[in-house]
Amino acid sequence: MTNPHMPASIAGAVDLSALAAKHAQPAAQPQQSASSGGAPGVVITVGDADLQTLVELSTRVPVIVAIVAEWSEPSQQLVPVLERLVEAQRGRLVLAKVDGESSPQIAQAFQAQSVPTVAAVIGGRPAPLFTGAQPEEQVQDVLAQVLEFAAQQGVTGTVPVGDAEADTEGAEPTPDPVPPLHQEAYDAIDAGDFDTAIAAFEKAIAQNPRDSDAIAGLAQVRLLARLQGRGADEIRAAAAAVPTDADAQMLVADLDLSGGHVEDAFLRLLDLMGSLFGDEKQQVRLRLLDLFEIVGVDDPRVAAARKRLTTLLY
């Protein structure tokens, strides 16, 4: 099991697992599209009856869902781009193509108002990505972000991309066991008990200060706790009323990050640091380090922000 709690930029509010469980009939095994040149298991066609299979697959490998229609010219432009980019990942991603007209339940689950609509599913949770045909470079960047976030959540499996690889590698990788303290934290998050989750991650870090998963998990659950019960309008109004209030500005940065506005969050805190001294400056620095962990220390946006942070400290 992986941590299912994702920033709003990646995770939607709906858990597909619950929706899939409503099917009375067993989920059909999705089949590769007959018209696709995609590698076996990498490009598949699914319908409403396959929802449970799609959810289960997303716990092992990120699934890109493309809701399309044959009559839609943008759909016909986008699908080959998605197929090519997904195939290039050699099993790290799966593309699930859905006919929006014949699969209304999936279209509704992803709130598809038009075709093509593209979303991701990671650990059973959907996330809107984009609508309409997009330039290949932009689509590639979106898929890279999906892979990065999936790695943070522990969804790092692969599917076979050909018969030879299937014979040697097997159809399903064996997931690593979740450490007990991590599992305790994830269960506490599921229950809305952020204090217990924080304590579990802190204990895991005390036992192993190099536990990067626990460090990132702790930063993430702290953010969830800070935003719990607070409305976006309330947070932004408080910050606008007192621009020099470091706590209010840090909360807006939390909100920005949770909404996927990573660079806005970093810029707000870096600009704030330039006007602060002493303990307040240190407090903002520590908040930035937490946000770096949530985004991922290898992210180029983190590298750029860290470089500026260094100049502000000296």
C-alpha positions in Angstrom: 0.0 0.0 0.0 1.2 3.5 -0.8 0.3 6.9 0.6 -2.9 7.8 -1.2 -2.9 11.5 -0.2 -1.7 13.6 -3.0 -1.5 17.4 -3.6 -4.6 18.8 -5.4 -2.6 19.4 -8.5 -2.2 15.6 -9.0 -5.0 14.0 -7.0 -8.7 14.5 -7.4 -11.1 14.3 -4.6 -12.8 11.2 -5.9 -11.4 7.8 -5.1 -12.1 5.5 -8.0 -11.9 2.4 -5.8 -15.3 3.1 -4.3 -16.9 3.7 -7.6 -15.4 0.6 -9.1 -16.7 -1.5 -6.2 -20.2 -0.7 -7.2 -20.0 -3.0 -10.2 -21.9 -6.1 -9.6 -20.2 -8.0 -12.4 -16.5 -8.9 -12.4 -14.3 -6.4 -14.2 -13.3 -7.5 -17.6 -9.7 -7.7 -18.4 -8.8 -4.7 -20.6 -7.6 -5.6 -24.0 -5.0 -3.9 -26.2 -6.5 -1.8 -28.9 -6.6 -3.6 -32.2 -5.8 -0.4 -34.1 -2.9 0.5 -31.8 0.7 -0.2 -32.6 1.4 0.0 -28.9 3.4 -2.5 -27.0 1.3 -5.3 -25.3 -0.1 -4.1 -22.0 1.2 -0.5 -22.4 -1.6 0.8 -24.6 -5.0 -0.6 -23.8 -8.6 0.1 -24.4 -11.0 0.0 -21.5 -14.7 0.6 -20.8 -17.0 0.9 -17.8 -16.8 -2.8 -17.0 -13.0 -2.5 -16.7 -12.9 0.2 -14.0 -11.9 -2.1 -11.2 -9.1 -3.5 -13.3 -7.9 0.0 -14.1 -7.9 0.9 -10.4 -6.0 -2.1 -9.4 -3.4 -1.5 -12.2 -2.9 2.0 -10.9 -1.6 0.8 -7.6 1.4 -0.7 -9.5 2.0 1.7 -12.3 0.6 5.2 -13.2 -2.3 5.0 -15.7 -2.9 7.7 -18.2 -6.6 7.8 -19.1 -7.5 9.3 -22.4 -11.3 9.9 -22.9 -11.7 10.3 -26.6 -14.2 9.9 -29.5 -13.7 8.6 -33.0 -15.5 11.6 -34.5 -13.3 14.1 -32.6 -10.4 15.4 -34.7 -8.5 16.6 -31.6 -8.8 13.1 -30.2 -7.3 11.6 -33.4 -4.4 14.1 -33.2 -3.7 13.5 -29.5 -3.9 9.7 -29.3 -0.9 8.9 -31.4 1.2 11.4 -29.4 0.1 9.8 -26.1 0.8 6.3 -27.5 4.3 7.3 -28.7 5.3 9.0 -25.4 3.8 6.2 -23.2 5.6 3.5 -25.3 8.9 5.4 -24.8 8.6 4.9 -21.1 9.0 1.1 -21.6 6.3 0.0 -19.2 6.6 2.7 -16.5 3.2 4.1 -17.7 0.1 2.6 -19.2 -2.2 4.4 -21.6 -5.9 3.5 -21.2 -8.0 4.7 -24.1 -11.7 5.2 -23.4 -14.6 5.9 -25.8 -16.4 8.6 -23.9 -19.8 7.9 -25.5 -19.8 4.1 -24.8 -18.3 4.5 -21.3 -20.4 7.1 -19.6 -19.4 6.0 -16.1 -15.7 6.5 -16.7 -16.4 9.8 -18.4 -18.4 10.9 -15.4 -15.8 9.7 -12.9 -13.2 12.0 -14.5 -15.7 14.8 -15.0 -15.1 14.8 -18.7 -17.0 17.7 -20.3 -15.4 17.4 -23.7 -13.1 15.1 -25.7 -10.3 14.5 -25.5 -10.0 14.7 -21.8 -6.8 13.3 -20.2 -6.3 12.3 -16.6 -4.0 10.1 -14.5 -4.8 7.5 -11.9 -2.2 6.8 -9.2 -3.1 4.5 -6.4 -6.8 4.4 -7.3 -7.1 8.2 -7.3 -7.8 10.2 -10.4 -6.2 13.5 -11.3 -7.2 15.8 -14.2 -4.3 16.6 -16.5 -5.6 18.5 -19.5 -8.3 18.7 -22.2 -7.9 19.1 -25.9 -5.0 18.3 -28.2 -1.7 19.6 -26.8 1.8 20.0 -28.3 3.9 16.9 -27.8 6.5 18.8 -25.7 3.8 19.9 -23.2 2.3 16.4 -23.1 5.8 15.0 -22.4 6.3 17.4 -19.6 2.9 16.4 -18.0 3.8 12.7 -18.2 7.2 13.4 -16.5 5.4 15.2 -13.7 3.0 12.2 -13.3 6.0 9.8 -13.1 7.7 12.0 -10.6 4.7 12.2 -8.3 4.0 8.5 -8.6 7.5 7.8 -7.5 7.0 10.0 -4.4 3.9 7.8 -3.7 5.8 4.6 -4.2 3.9 3.7 -7.4 7.0 2.6 -9.3 6.1 -0.7 -10.9 6.2 -1.6 -14.6 4.2 -3.7 -17.0 5.8 -6.0 -19.6 6.3 -4.3 -22.9 6.8 -7.5 -24.9 6.6 -11.3 -24.7 10.4 -11.6 -24.2 10.4 -9.2 -21.3 7.3 -10.8 -19.9 9.1 -14.1 -19.8 12.1 -12.8 -18.0 10.7 -10.2 -15.8 7.2 -11.5 -15.0 3.9 -9.7 -15.4 3.7 -8.2 -11.9 6.6 -6.8 -9.9 6.6 -7.8 -6.2 6.0 -4.6 -4.2 8.3 -3.8 -1.4 6.7 -4.2 2.0 5.6 -1.0 3.7 7.6 -0.3 6.9 5.3 -0.6 10.0 5.7 3.1 11.0 4.9 4.2 7.5 1.8 2.0 7.4 0.8 3.5 10.8 1.1 7.0 9.4 -0.9 6.1 6.2 -3.7 4.6 8.3 -3.8 7.6 10.5 -4.0 9.9 7.5 -6.9 7.8 6.2 -8.6 8.4 9.5 -7.9 12.1 9.4 -5.7 11.8 12.5 -2.8 14.0 11.3 -1.2 14.2 14.8 -0.7 10.4 14.9 0.6 10.4 11.4 3.1 13.1 12.2 4.3 11.2 15.3 4.7 8.0 13.3 6.8 9.6 10.6 8.9 11.4 13.3 9.6 8.1 15.0 10.6 6.5 11.7 13.0 9.4 11.0 14.4 9.1 14.6 15.1 5.4 13.8 16.6 6.1 10.4 17.5 9.8 9.7 18.0 8.9 6.0 14.5 7.6 5.5 13.6 9.8 2.6 10.1 8.5 2.3 9.4 9.3 5.9 10.9 12.7 5.5 8.8 13.5 2.5 5.7 12.0 4.2 6.2 14.1 7.3 6.5 17.3 5.2 3.3 16.3 3.3 1.2 15.5 6.4 2.3 18.7 8.1 1.0 20.6 5.1 -2.3 18.7 5.3 -2.6 19.5 9.0 -1.9 23.2 8.5 -4.6 23.5 5.8 -7.1 21.4 7.6 -10.4 23.2 8.2 -9.2 26.4 6.5 -10.8 27.8 3.3 -8.8 29.2 0.5 -10.5 32.6 0.6 -9.9 32.9 4.3 -6.2 32.1 3.9 -5.6 34.6 1.0 -7.6 37.3 2.7 -5.6 37.1 5.9 -2.3 37.3 3.9 -3.5 40.2 1.8 -4.6 42.1 5.0 -1.1 41.8 6.6 1.6 41.3 3.9 4.3 41.3 6.6 2.8 38.4 8.6 5.1 35.6 7.9 2.7 32.9 9.2 -0.1 34.2 6.9 2.2 34.3 3.9 3.6 30.7 4.6 0.0 29.4 4.7 -0.7 30.9 1.3 2.4 29.2 0.0 1.1 25.9 1.4 -2.2 26.6 -0.4 -0.4 27.4 -3.6 1.7 24.2 -3.5 -1.4 22.0 -2.7 -3.0 23.5 -5.8 0.0 22.7 -8.0 1.3 26.3 -8.2 4.8 25.2 -7.1 6.8 28.2 -8.5 4.3 30.7 -7.0 4.7 29.0 -3.5 8.5 29.1 -3.7 8.6 32.7 -5.0 6.3 33.9 -2.2 8.5 32.5 0.5 11.8 33.5 -1.2 10.5 37.1 -1.6 9.4 37.0 2.1 12.8 35.9 3.3 14.4 39.0 1.8 12.5 41.2 4.2 13.0 39.1 7.4 15.7 38.7 10.0 16.5 36.3 12.8 14.0 33.7 13.9 11.3 34.6 11.4 13.8 34.2 8.5 14.8 30.8 9.9 11.2 29.8 10.2 10.5 30.6 6.5 13.7 28.7 5.5 12.5 25.6 7.3 9.1 25.8 5.6 10.8 26.1 2.2 12.8 22.9 3.0 9.5 21.1 3.8 8.0 22.2 0.5 11.1 21.1 -1.3 10.6 17.6 0.1 7.0 17.5 -1.0 7.8 18.5 -4.6 10.9 16.3 -4.7 14.5 17.3 -4.2 15.4 16.3 -7.8 12.8 18.6 -9.3 14.4 21.5 -11.4 12.1 24.0 -9.7 13.5 22.9 -6.4 17.0 23.3 -7.6 16.4 26.8 -8.8 14.6 27.8 -5.6 17.4 26.3 -3.5 20.0 28.2 -5.4 18.2 31.5 -4.6 17.7 30.5 -1.0 21.4 30.0 -0.6 22.0 33.6 -1.8 19.5 34.9 0.7 21.1 33.2 3.6 24.6 34.7 3.1 
